[in-house]
Amino acid sequence: MTDYAHPEVLVSTDWVARHGRDPNVRLVEVDVDTAAYDEGHIPGAIAWAWNTQLCDTLRRDILSKEQFEELMRNSGIGNDTTIVLYGDNNNWFAAWAFWQAKIYGHRDVRLMNGGRKKWLAEGRELTTEVPSVPRTDYQASAPDLSLRAFLDEVREAMEKGSAALVDVRSPAEFTGEILAPPGLPETCQRGGHIPGARNIPWGKACNDDGTFKSPGELRALYAAHGIDGSKPVIAYCRIGERSSHTWFVLRYLLGLDNVKNYDGSWTEWGNLVGAPVERGAAGAAA
Amino acid sequence: MRADSYSERPLLIDGWPVRVASYRAGDLYRARVESADPGATLARAAAGSAAEAEARALEEARRRLARTRRREV
């Protein structure tokens, strides 16, 4: 893992087995809900559910600074805590939590490479015990919105080419054949993609065991689509969680300076009245 | 307890490619079905045998996949 641009943001399952219970480490399993955590989780881990704890549950938004502080305080996380995140789907939702932690300025947050799947595949220890954690007085920084793309900026990228748009959804979602991942609710009115976007599905960044591909493989994957750091990048998917995974790869594993996650994603663009939509395979991954 | 005998295999459910993952933890067998692409979780189930856990998860996954329509593009 040492060849990545920022190797300090990744830890191995071995590292977690050795350090997961260290006093300054807070291990967090992150998923859409806590169903997987409740089955059994890494000893010492607490759970965050995307649908209730990592979004504003009234308006569509990330957590406010106050809400983020409250989550950290209730999670026993101080400003100097090393947060180690992991979860299912090769860390989809863990990457979302990572992105938000960076927006609010947490210094030391890391992903467990391979996520929950690798831990299970290695036959490691599980528990259903939920640890109690001491409340803290966590203070978040003002949000760093340079990590987040909003609609106007995405529209400008489409119109002027000011940033490369990377659609990380599956090819079937990109072309408009389906409106959401198979089996999930159709949460947009139109299928297709933002004109000019390149389709580089998030999962291409991962090996079969859930770990990230090597720096050379990742560089080649994105460079083949012109994503090489020569211009800003905006990643999007359906709701912004898969694209936070790609944001993590581009920003922290490849070291691209100007990468944003458009969390409005297709559920915003695909519902906009009058927004241009492109259908079919133009820009699709080879 | 430990995760034991973790395995994954690809499968088609009514034309949709999925992956079925299963393992044993303690006295229970766990199964999880996800779409092969993009990888979203479709169903989880637990039972006293691997076959029963997988059957339950596959039944729920089939029910959810039936809601998805393919469109002409």
Contacts between the chains, C-beta under 8 A, distances in Angstrom:
chain1	res1	chain2	res2	distance
A	32	B	41	7.2
A	35	B	44	5.7
A	36	B	32	7.8
A	36	B	41	8.0
A	36	B	44	7.1
A	39	B	25	6.9
A	39	B	30	5.7
A	39	B	44	7.2
A	39	B	46	7.0
A	40	B	1	6.7
A	40	B	3	7.4
A	40	B	25	4.8
A	40	B	26	7.7
A	40	B	30	8.0
A	88	B	32	7.7
A	88	B	41	6.3
A	89	B	34	7.2
A	89	B	39	5.3
A	89	B	40	6.9
A	89	B	41	6.7
A	90	B	39	7.0
A	92	B	39	7.7
A	117	B	21	7.3
A	119	B	3	7.1
A	120	B	3	4.1
A	120	B	6	4.7
A	120	B	21	7.8
A	120	B	23	5.4
A	121	B	3	7.7
A	121	B	6	4.5
A	122	B	3	7.8
A	123	B	2	5.4
A	123	B	3	5.5
A	123	B	4	6.0
A	123	B	6	6.9
A	124	B	2	6.5
A	124	B	3	6.3
A	125	B	1	7.4
A	125	B	2	5.5
A	126	B	1	5.5
A	126	B	2	6.4
A	126	B	3	5.6
A	126	B	25	5.4
A	127	B	1	7.3
A	169	B	38	6.4
A	170	B	37	4.4
A	170	B	38	4.4
A	171	B	37	7.5
A	172	B	37	7.3
A	172	B	70	7.8
A	173	B	38	7.4
A	175	B	73	4.8
A	176	B	71	6.4
A	176	B	73	4.7
A	177	B	70	5.5
A	177	B	71	5.7
A	177	B	73	5.2
A	178	B	68	5.9
A	178	B	69	7.4
A	178	B	70	6.1
A	178	B	71	7.1
A	179	B	69	8.0
A	179	B	71	7.8
A	180	B	68	7.3
A	181	B	35	5.6
A	181	B	38	5.2
A	181	B	39	7.9
A	181	B	40	4.2
A	182	B	16	5.0
A	182	B	35	4.6
A	182	B	40	7.7
A	182	B	42	7.7
A	182	B	65	5.6
A	182	B	68	4.8
A	183	B	16	7.6
A	183	B	35	6.2
A	183	B	40	7.0
A	183	B	42	4.6
A	183	B	61	6.7
A	183	B	64	3.8
A	183	B	65	4.6
A	183	B	67	6.8
A	183	B	68	6.0
A	184	B	40	5.7
A	184	B	64	7.7
A	184	B	68	7.8
A	185	B	67	7.6
A	186	B	68	7.7
A	186	B	69	7.8
A	191	B	71	6.1
A	191	B	73	7.4
A	192	B	73	7.8
A	201	B	37	7.0
A	201	B	38	6.5
A	202	B	38	6.9
A	203	B	37	7.1
A	203	B	38	6.4
A	203	B	39	5.8
A	242	B	38	6.5
A	279	B	73	5.1
A	280	B	73	5.5
